């Protein structure tokens, strides 16, 4: 099992920046991929960004060029740097760890982009 401790949400003005963090604990050695998803009100959960154990990085089309995913392997932190935020980025953001044993979701971080 993998557990997450999340931080970094809140209210941000359009055009602003925010960094989300997730600290992982538990059976980290079994994790293949870590990533971020989000779910806006009334919409399905969508892929935001992912990073494999080998360092390959992937982004959803709507955030390419604005968001940056990174992972601190030593401290087992996962980050999402969000720049040039838009109102349509308003959502609950979830960190995810995928292993051979299952998928482990965080509780969710609320991010609201509004003036």
Secondary structure, DSSP 8 states (H G I E B T S, - for coil): -EEEEEE--EEE-TT--EEEEEEEEESGGGEEEEEEEEE-TTS--EEEEEEETT--EEE-TTTTTTEEEEEETTTTEEEEEE-S--GGG-EEEEEEEEETTEEEE---EEEEE--
